Amino acid sequence: MERTLPPSGRCPSCSPLRGAIGVPGDKSVGHRALLFGALADGPSRVTGLPDGEDVAATAAACRALGARIEPEGDGVRVTPPARWVEPADVVDCGNAGTTIRLLLGALCAVDGHTVLTGDHSLRGRPMLRVVAPLRAMGARIDGREGGRFAPLAVRGGPLRAVDHDLPVASAQVKSALLLAGLRCGVRVREPRRSRDHTERMLRAMGADLRDEPDGWLALRPSALSARDVAVPGDLSAAAFLLVAGAVVPGSEIRVTGVGVNPTRTGVIDVLRAMGADLTVEPRPGDGEPVADVVVRHGPLRGGRGGGRARCAASTQSCRSWRSPPRSRRAPPPSAMPPSCASRSPTASRASRRGSRRPGWPSRSGPTASWSGAARCAAAAASTPRATTASRWRSPCWGSLRARGSR
C-alpha cells in the first residue's frame, strides 16, 4: 500500500544525520599513483588506495611489467624496476578502461612486446581514439578490427613529438599521450577542459609540463622522480552523503579528506546553486587539492549548475525514474517530480533523445550528466506538492558522473 507524504515532503521516520565520515580513495588518482610510481626513478609509498578491482588490475599490470608493489602499513610501497620487462603472459586489465588506455601510452615508449586485454565489457569498448594518435607518434599497436578493440598488442620503440589537437576532451586519451611523450615530448590541446589528475601528478614528480597560449599543453622529455602519494577521498562517493545532509532535516555531515579538484566538483557546484548550506575547508598540501566538506540541512531551490555542471533533474535527463513492471501501471505525472514526468513510458521516442532506456540519458554529447545524488536533491527542491513514498518517489541515490572525463 502506498502512503502519502505530508505537503512538506518530510518523512515522519527520518532522523537527522550527524557526524564526520571518510570515503574510499579516488580511483582516478589511485591508478595514476601506481602507474607513475612504477615509471619513477625510485621507490614511493601510496596511501588511501581504494579496495576496488580496477585499481587492483593496475597494480597487477605493474607487477607484470617488473615493478614490486607490496603492502606497507596503511598503504603500499611501489618499487620500480631498472627498466620495464616484457610480460611473460597477456596482461589482463579486467574492466578498467583507465588501466588499458594509460598503459598503451606508457608501453609505446618502452622497448618490448606487450599484449593488453580485459573482460568481455572492456574488449567491447572503443580504443581507436587512443590508438590513432599514438600511431601518429610512431607507436606500433595492433588489435581487433585495426586496433578498434582489445586485445591490443604493443611493441615499444622510438617515438616522435607530435602536436595533437584532440576532437573530443578525454582525460584518458590526454594521459596516454602525455605518458608516451615522456620520452620524446608532445603537445596536446582539448576542446574543453577534462580532469587534470595526470598533469598535477606529472608536475609534482618533476616533469617539464607547461601550459602554453591557445590552450596547448606542452611536455618536454622528462624523467619522473619518486614521490609519496596520499590518495584523497572520492568526491563521487561523497555525493550521496552531501545530498543526504542537504535534504534530511536537522542534519550536519562532515566528509573528511575528500578531493576537491576543480574538474570534479560538480555535485558541490550544483548544491551551491540550489542554495545548500555547504562549506569547503581546504587542507594544506600540494598536488591534488583536498578539503573537509561540511553540509547542513536547509531550504533548497531548483535550478541548474554553472558551467559544464548541469543538474539533470532540472532538464529532461532524469535517470532516477525507472520503467514500471508490466504488472503495474505507471503513476500519473502529478505523482512524479516534474523533471521525471517527461520520462514516462508514454513519452515519445523523440523526446527521449535516443536514450537507451526510459530515464537514461544519451551517451552522446559533451554535456555533463548528473545522476542520482544531485538529481534527487533537485527533484525534492522543485516539487513542493505531496508525493508518494512508493517506488514512484524516485528515492535512488546513484553516482555522480561526468561523461567522457575519467
VEXRO-581157 format. One line per field, with one value per residue (C-alpha): residue number from 1; residue in one letter; chain; x negated, y negated, z negated. Coordinates in Angstrom, 3 decimals, padded with zeros to 6 digits, m for minus. Each point is the difference from the previous one (the first is absolute). Layout:
BEGIN
i: NUM; ...
aa: A; ...
ch: A; ...
u: X; ...
v: Y; ...
w: Z; ...
This chain:
BEGIN
i: 1; 2; 3; 4; 5; 6; 7; 8; 9; 10; 11; 12; 13; 14; 15; 16; 17; 18; 19; 20; 21; 22; 23; 24; 25; 26; 27; 28; 29; 30; 31; 32; 33; 34; 35; 36; 37; 38; 39; 40; 41; 42; 43; 44; 45; 46; 47; 48; 49; 50; 51; 52; 53; 54; 55; 56; 57; 58; 59; 60; 61; 62; 63; 64; 65; 66; 67; 68; 69; 70; 71; 72; 73; 74; 75; 76; 77; 78; 79; 80; 81; 82; 83; 84; 85; 86; 87; 88; 89; 90; 91; 92; 93; 94; 95; 96; 97; 98; 99; 100; 101; 102; 103; 104; 105; 106; 107; 108; 109; 110; 111; 112; 113; 114; 115; 116; 117; 118; 119; 120; 121; 122; 123; 124; 125; 126; 127; 128; 129; 130; 131; 132; 133; 134; 135; 136; 137; 138; 139; 140; 141; 142; 143; 144; 145; 146; 147; 148; 149; 150; 151; 152; 153; 154; 155; 156; 157; 158; 159; 160; 161; 162; 163; 164; 165; 166; 167; 168; 169; 170; 171; 172; 173; 174; 175; 176; 177; 178; 179; 180; 181; 182; 183; 184; 185; 186; 187; 188; 189; 190; 191; 192; 193; 194; 195; 196; 197; 198; 199; 200; 201; 202; 203; 204; 205; 206; 207; 208; 209; 210; 211; 212; 213; 214; 215; 216; 217; 218; 219; 220; 221; 222; 223; 224; 225; 226; 227; 228; 229; 230; 231; 232; 233; 234; 235; 236; 237; 238; 239; 240; 241; 242; 243; 244; 245; 246; 247; 248; 249; 250; 251; 252; 253; 254; 255; 256; 257; 258; 259; 260; 261; 262; 263; 264; 265; 266; 267; 268; 269; 270; 271; 272; 273; 274; 275; 276; 277; 278; 279; 280; 281; 282; 283; 284; 285; 286; 287; 288; 289; 290; 291; 292; 293; 294; 295; 296; 297; 298; 299; 300; 301; 302; 303; 304; 305; 306; 307; 308; 309; 310; 311; 312; 313; 314; 315; 316; 317; 318; 319; 320; 321; 322; 323; 324; 325; 326; 327; 328; 329; 330; 331; 332; 333; 334; 335; 336; 337; 338; 339; 340; 341; 342; 343; 344; 345; 346; 347; 348; 349; 350; 351; 352; 353; 354; 355; 356; 357; 358; 359; 360; 361; 362; 363; 364; 365; 366; 367; 368; 369; 370; 371; 372; 373; 374; 375; 376; 377; 378; 379; 380; 381; 382; 383; 384; 385; 386; 387; 388; 389; 390; 391; 392; 393; 394; 395; 396; 397; 398; 399; 400; 401; 402; 403; 404; 405; 406
aa: M; E; R; T; L; P; P; S; G; R; C; P; S; C; S; P; L; R; G; A; I; G; V; P; G; D; K; S; V; G; H; R; A; L; L; F; G; A; L; A; D; G; P; S; R; V; T; G; L; P; D; G; E; D; V; A; A; T; A; A; A; C; R; A; L; G; A; R; I; E; P; E; G; D; G; V; R; V; T; P; P; A; R; W; V; E; P; A; D; V; V; D; C; G; N; A; G; T; T; I; R; L; L; L; G; A; L; C; A; V; D; G; H; T; V; L; T; G; D; H; S; L; R; G; R; P; M; L; R; V; V; A; P; L; R; A; M; G; A; R; I; D; G; R; E; G; G; R; F; A; P; L; A; V; R; G; G; P; L; R; A; V; D; H; D; L; P; V; A; S; A; Q; V; K; S; A; L; L; L; A; G; L; R; C; G; V; R; V; R; E; P; R; R; S; R; D; H; T; E; R; M; L; R; A; M; G; A; D; L; R; D; E; P; D; G; W; L; A; L; R; P; S; A; L; S; A; R; D; V; A; V; P; G; D; L; S; A; A; A; F; L; L; V; A; G; A; V; V; P; G; S; E; I; R; V; T; G; V; G; V; N; P; T; R; T; G; V; I; D; V; L; R; A; M; G; A; D; L; T; V; E; P; R; P; G; D; G; E; P; V; A; D; V; V; V; R; H; G; P; L; R; G; G; R; G; G; G; R; A; R; C; A; A; S; T; Q; S; C; R; S; W; R; S; P; P; R; S; R; R; A; P; P; P; S; A; M; P; P; S; C; A; S; R; S; P; T; A; S; R; A; S; R; R; G; S; R; R; P; G; W; P; S; R; S; G; P; T; A; S; W; S; G; A; A; R; C; A; A; A; A; A; S; T; P; R; A; T; T; A; S; R; W; R; S; P; C; W; G; S; L; R; A; R; G; S; R
ch: A; A; A; A; A; A; A; A; A; A; A; A; A; A; A; A; A; A; A; A; A; A; A; A; A; A; A; A; A; A; A; A; A; A; A; A; A; A; A; A; A; A; A; A; A; A; A; A; A; A; A; A; A; A; A; A; A; A; A; A; A; A; A; A; A; A; A; A; A; A; A; A; A; A; A; A; A; A; A; A; A; A; A; A; A; A; A; A; A; A; A; A; A; A; A; A; A; A; A; A; A; A; A; A; A; A; A; A; A; A; A; A; A; A; A; A; A; A; A; A; A; A; A; A; A; A; A; A; A; A; A; A; A; A; A; A; A; A; A; A; A; A; A; A; A; A; A; A; A; A; A; A; A; A; A; A; A; A; A; A; A; A; A; A; A; A; A; A; A; A; A; A; A; A; A; A; A; A; A; A; A; A; A; A; A; A; A; A; A; A; A; A; A; A; A; A; A; A; A; A; A; A; A; A; A; A; A; A; A; A; A; A; A; A; A; A; A; A; A; A; A; A; A; A; A; A; A; A; A; A; A; A; A; A; A; A; A; A; A; A; A; A; A; A; A; A; A; A; A; A; A; A; A; A; A; A; A; A; A; A; A; A; A; A; A; A; A; A; A; A; A; A; A; A; A; A; A; A; A; A; A; A; A; A; A; A; A; A; A; A; A; A; A; A; A; A; A; A; A; A; A; A; A; A; A; A; A; A; A; A; A; A; A; A; A; A; A; A; A; A; A; A; A; A; A; A; A; A; A; A; A; A; A; A; A; A; A; A; A; A; A; A; A; A; A; A; A; A; A; A; A; A; A; A; A; A; A; A; A; A; A; A; A; A; A; A; A; A; A; A; A; A; A; A; A; A; A; A; A; A; A; A; A; A; A; A; A; A; A; A; A; A; A; A; A; A; A; A; A; A; A; A; A; A; A; A
u: 000.000; m001.231; m000.185; m000.005; m002.528; 001.240; m000.197; m003.344; m001.507; m001.399; 000.012; 001.198; m002.566; m003.029; m002.600; m002.721; m003.341; m002.915; m003.688; m003.296; m000.855; m002.676; 000.589; m002.037; m002.973; 000.369; m000.412; m001.293; m002.832; m000.718; m000.578; m002.465; m001.843; m000.808; m000.839; m002.106; m001.754; m000.951; m001.549; m001.917; m003.681; 000.442; 002.443; 003.083; 002.823; 003.688; 002.689; 003.764; 000.413; 003.583; 000.674; 001.441; m000.671; m000.964; m002.888; m000.994; m000.235; m002.417; m002.128; m000.055; m001.009; m002.875; m001.203; 000.100; m002.264; m002.591; 001.067; 000.336; 003.140; 000.068; 002.243; m001.593; 001.957; 003.149; m001.184; m002.266; m003.621; m000.635; m003.523; m000.594; m002.345; m003.158; 001.986; 003.379; m000.164; 002.009; 002.868; m000.106; 003.754; 002.844; 000.733; 003.624; 001.411; 003.326; 002.725; m002.296; 000.067; m002.417; m002.519; m000.094; 000.020; m002.723; m002.117; 000.230; m001.695; m002.634; m000.891; m000.459; m003.145; m001.446; m001.915; 001.744; 003.215; 003.139; 003.555; 002.798; 003.473; 002.921; 003.369; 002.897; 001.109; m003.442; m000.601; 003.101; m001.038; m001.471; m003.783; m000.712; 000.379; m003.228; m001.673; 000.242; m001.839; m002.623; m000.588; m000.513; m002.959; m001.468; 001.447; 000.500; 003.358; 002.095; 003.413; 003.389; 001.574; m003.119; m000.488; 003.578; 000.354; m002.125; m001.952; m002.697; m003.639; m002.548; m003.618; m001.875; m002.676; m001.109; 002.739; 000.156; 001.462; 003.392; 002.558; 003.371; 003.079; 002.555; 003.548; 001.556; m001.098; m001.156; m002.253; m000.906; m001.122; m001.882; m001.719; m001.054; m001.574; m001.827; m001.403; m001.211; m001.509; m002.186; m002.664; 000.392; 002.157; 003.540; 002.540; 003.700; 003.058; 003.612; 003.197; 000.914; m001.637; 000.052; m001.113; m003.639; m001.255; m002.740; m001.364; m000.071; m001.815; m002.511; m000.919; m000.313; m002.399; m002.226; 001.261; m000.595; 003.663; 001.156; 003.206; m000.423; 002.186; 003.127; 000.591; m003.015; m001.581; m003.693; m002.108; m003.732; m001.920; m000.082; m000.948; 002.332; m001.308; 001.459; 002.562; 002.310; 003.690; 002.952; 003.097; 002.866; 003.540; 002.258; 002.410; 002.322; 000.448; 000.485; 002.825; 002.525; m000.893; m000.046; 003.444; 001.352; m001.266; 001.584; 003.477; 000.498; 001.285; m002.309; m003.061; m003.624; m002.608; m003.745; m001.737; m003.717; m003.019; 001.906; m001.499; 001.323; m001.752; 001.762; 000.704; 001.904; 002.133; 003.253; 002.103; m001.315; 000.742; 003.539; 000.782; m001.296; 002.070; 003.018; m000.755; m001.393; m001.806; m003.345; m003.527; m003.322; m002.903; m003.284; m002.807; m003.646; m002.011; m001.116; 001.042; 003.663; 002.139; 001.550; 002.606; 002.597; 003.471; 002.740; 003.674; 002.997; 003.674; 001.771; 002.496; m000.869; 001.161; 000.123; m002.381; m003.046; m003.674; m002.424; m002.402; m000.100; 001.854; 003.667; 002.477; 001.954; 003.015; 000.457; m000.082; 001.422; m002.816; 001.463; m001.596; 001.485; 003.365; 000.252; 002.474; 002.747; 000.456; 002.727; 002.235; 000.088; 001.289; m002.185; 001.094; 001.619; m002.415; 001.234; m001.522; m003.461; m002.461; 000.512; m003.398; 001.001; 003.498; m001.396; m001.676; 003.176; 000.398; 002.501; m002.550; m000.882; m003.212; m001.169; 000.348; m002.349; m002.766; m001.277; m000.248; m000.730; 002.927; 002.535; m001.701; m003.557; m001.747; m001.678; m003.742; m000.496; m000.998; m002.364; 002.621; m000.778; 002.748; 000.746; 001.701; 001.610; m001.387; 000.165; 003.101; 002.042; m000.883; 001.186; 003.179; 000.760; m000.583; 002.046; 003.030; 001.849; 003.184; 000.610; m001.646; 000.357; m002.446; 000.225; m002.417; 001.257; m001.519; m003.419; m002.028; m003.123; m003.407; m002.148; m003.567; m001.143; m001.472; m001.337; 000.068; m003.235; m002.276; m001.694
v: 000.000; m003.448; m002.676; m003.683; m002.428; m003.222; m003.157; m000.875; 003.096; 001.229; 003.660; 000.477; 002.751; m002.055; m000.774; m002.659; 001.131; m001.341; 000.809; 000.155; 002.693; 000.842; 001.529; 002.467; m001.322; m001.553; 002.702; m002.395; m001.187; 003.548; 001.299; m002.773; 000.282; 003.665; m000.357; m003.149; 001.498; 003.011; m002.421; m002.094; 000.075; 001.500; 001.521; m001.896; 000.557; m000.279; m000.266; m000.238; 002.370; 001.201; 003.722; 000.448; 002.421; m002.797; m001.276; 003.602; 000.586; m002.935; 001.404; 003.449; m001.517; m001.924; 003.197; 001.798; m002.727; 000.498; m002.365; 001.165; m001.131; 001.167; m000.844; m002.350; m001.252; m001.749; m000.143; 001.650; m000.480; m000.217; 000.941; m000.508; 002.258; m001.335; 000.317; 001.495; 003.624; 001.934; 001.744; 003.778; 000.096; m002.148; m002.913; 000.143; m003.458; 001.373; m002.609; m003.012; m002.289; m002.405; 002.803; 001.195; m003.474; m001.454; 003.128; m000.361; m003.383; 001.123; 003.196; m001.745; m001.657; 003.142; 002.650; 003.359; 001.736; m000.007; 001.217; m001.729; 001.437; m000.115; 001.478; 000.251; m003.566; m001.549; 001.903; m001.683; m003.586; m002.300; m000.269; m001.703; m003.431; 000.812; 002.245; m002.436; m002.957; 002.344; 001.460; m003.551; m000.167; 003.164; 002.563; 003.534; 001.241; 002.827; 001.195; 001.235; m001.861; m002.002; m000.977; m000.982; 002.585; 001.990; 002.245; m002.456; 000.878; m002.752; 000.074; m002.865; m001.988; m003.479; m002.633; m003.476; m003.164; m000.909; m002.739; 001.579; m002.219; 002.408; m000.116; 001.143; m000.773; 003.182; 000.264; 003.586; m000.876; m003.057; 002.061; 002.713; m002.595; m001.685; 003.324; 000.792; m003.482; 000.515; 001.359; m002.251; m002.964; m000.816; m002.823; 000.586; m002.229; 000.818; m001.774; m000.345; 000.787; 003.573; 001.203; m000.847; 002.654; 001.041; m003.517; m000.652; 003.232; m000.324; m003.506; 001.171; 002.723; m002.446; 000.222; m003.069; m000.636; m003.497; m001.772; m001.919; m002.637; 001.090; 002.915; 002.142; 002.276; 000.557; 002.806; 000.195; 003.290; 000.638; 002.515; 000.497; m000.366; 002.296; m001.642; 001.268; m000.426; m000.227; 000.797; m002.331; 001.166; 000.387; m002.932; 002.151; 002.350; m002.981; m001.323; 002.338; m001.263; m003.670; 000.151; 001.973; m002.682; m002.715; 001.581; 001.800; m002.469; m000.711; 001.561; m001.123; 002.218; m000.511; 002.023; 000.006; 000.047; m000.043; m001.096; m003.336; m000.180; m002.826; 002.391; 002.351; m002.263; 000.255; 001.141; m002.890; m002.485; 001.333; 000.011; m003.545; m001.125; 001.462; m002.005; 002.822; m000.923; 001.489; m000.908; 001.140; m000.099; 000.499; 002.077; m000.992; 001.821; m000.008; 002.017; 000.976; m002.471; 001.645; m001.357; 000.828; m000.672; m000.896; m000.068; m000.965; 000.391; m003.042; m001.154; 000.835; m001.417; 001.613; m001.115; 000.783; 000.251; m002.416; 000.703; 003.624; 001.162; 000.523; 001.525; 002.491; m000.285; m003.515; 001.239; 003.001; 002.354; 001.401; 003.386; 000.795; 001.068; 003.534; 001.727; 001.787; 003.761; 001.179; 000.946; m003.583; m003.171; m003.070; m002.766; m003.095; m002.827; m001.892; 002.722; m000.447; m002.894; m002.322; 000.906; 003.669; m000.394; m000.462; 003.386; 002.041; 003.069; m001.959; m002.676; m000.045; 001.624; m003.299; m001.697; 002.546; m001.110; 003.449; 001.188; 003.680; 000.490; m002.362; m002.260; 000.674; m002.947; 000.442; 000.620; m002.448; m003.628; m001.841; m000.899; 001.213; 002.333; m000.053; 003.137; 000.975; m002.138; m003.509; 000.917; 001.175; m003.182; m002.128; 002.054; m000.345; m003.733; m000.552; 002.061; m001.864; 002.059; 003.353; 003.024; 003.696; 002.006; 002.996; 001.015; m002.936; m002.495; 000.520; 000.602; 001.315; m001.486; 000.697; m001.062; m003.341; 000.386; m002.388; 001.567; 000.554; m001.324; 002.679
w: 000.000; 000.853; m002.637; 000.760; m001.419; m001.563; 002.150; m001.592; 001.658; m003.343; m000.869; m003.631; m000.562; 001.131; m002.669; 000.278; 001.390; m002.052; m000.189; 001.908; 002.517; 002.551; 003.421; 002.103; 001.931; 003.424; 002.630; 002.667; m002.248; m001.190; 003.543; 000.729; m003.313; 000.651; 003.679; m000.333; m003.025; 002.142; 002.526; m002.562; m000.925; m003.467; m002.496; m001.154; m002.469; 000.857; m002.678; 000.250; 002.964; 000.518; m000.352; 003.488; 002.836; 002.413; m002.111; m000.764; 003.772; 000.311; m002.822; 001.635; 003.354; m001.607; m001.674; 003.356; 001.398; m002.738; m002.800; m003.597; m001.816; m003.601; m002.962; m002.507; m002.995; 001.177; 003.605; 002.542; 001.052; 003.736; 001.088; 003.736; 001.994; 001.645; 003.226; 000.790; 001.113; 002.550; m001.812; 000.133; 000.710; 001.264; m002.370; m001.172; m000.772; m001.229; 000.455; m000.447; 003.024; m001.693; m000.487; 003.591; 001.573; m002.226; 000.412; 003.779; m000.249; m002.475; 001.875; 003.355; m001.301; m001.666; 001.959; 000.078; 001.066; m002.136; 000.601; m001.919; m000.385; m002.429; m000.795; 002.442; m000.692; 000.448; 003.237; 001.408; m000.815; 002.678; m000.036; 003.322; m001.607; m001.890; 002.561; 002.937; m001.597; m001.458; 003.464; 001.256; m002.415; 001.524; m002.421; 001.274; m001.262; 001.451; m001.083; 001.066; 002.916; 000.633; m003.622; m000.734; m002.764; m002.450; m000.169; 001.034; 000.706; m000.638; 001.132; m001.567; 001.758; 001.063; 000.226; 001.495; m001.455; 001.475; m000.660; m000.783; 000.318; m001.450; 001.446; m003.301; m003.551; m001.726; m003.023; 000.915; 003.532; m001.238; m002.701; 002.441; 002.309; m002.878; m001.216; 003.507; 000.175; m003.052; 002.361; 003.061; m001.025; 001.134; 000.220; m000.682; 000.224; m000.893; 001.065; m003.655; m003.291; m001.269; m003.408; m000.614; m002.439; 002.421; 000.462; m003.739; m000.779; 002.838; m001.137; m003.606; 001.173; 001.871; 003.582; 002.185; 000.789; 000.907; 000.955; 003.242; 001.689; 001.861; m002.367; 000.960; m002.600; 000.773; m001.469; 000.582; m000.410; m003.732; m002.658; m002.969; m003.558; m002.637; m002.243; m002.739; 000.829; m002.385; 002.053; m001.005; m000.618; 003.028; 000.328; 002.119; m002.958; m002.318; 002.202; m001.642; m003.452; 001.004; 001.556; m002.958; m002.372; 002.146; 000.203; m003.355; m002.625; m002.918; 001.658; m000.085; 001.698; 000.318; 002.728; m000.829; 002.297; 003.267; 003.309; 001.270; 003.356; 001.908; 002.885; m002.337; m002.203; 001.938; m002.966; m002.120; 002.778; 000.431; m003.719; m000.392; 002.989; m001.790; m003.136; m002.165; m003.220; 001.044; m001.114; 001.479; m002.497; 001.925; m001.474; 000.525; 002.622; 003.604; 003.016; m000.254; m001.983; m003.065; m002.428; m002.611; 001.384; m002.494; 000.987; m002.122; 000.677; 001.313; 002.612; 003.611; 003.297; 003.431; 002.717; 002.034; m000.903; 001.574; 002.846; 001.122; m003.072; 000.683; m002.393; 002.069; m002.275; 001.324; 003.604; 001.788; m001.032; m003.220; m000.509; m003.373; 001.463; 001.275; 002.292; m002.001; 000.248; 002.353; m002.928; m001.303; 001.494; 000.059; m002.351; 001.424; 000.816; m003.065; m002.216; 001.419; m000.240; 002.964; 001.443; 000.001; 001.428; 003.492; m000.369; m000.339; 002.264; 002.068; 000.896; 003.679; 001.125; 001.405; m003.372; m001.548; 002.380; 000.707; m003.617; m000.243; m002.349; m001.573; m002.502; 001.188; 001.637; 003.368; 000.011; 002.854; m000.401; m002.344; m002.616; m003.492; m001.220; m003.691; m001.260; m003.257; m002.772; 001.427; 002.001; m002.982; m001.890; 002.905; 000.377; m003.711; 000.055; 003.139; m001.128; m002.780; 000.267; m001.631; 001.599; m000.667; m002.079; 002.305; 002.709; 002.045; m002.428; 001.664; m003.186; 001.761; m000.703; 003.049; 000.591; 001.321; 003.432; 002.609; 003.431; 001.811; m002.768; m002.035
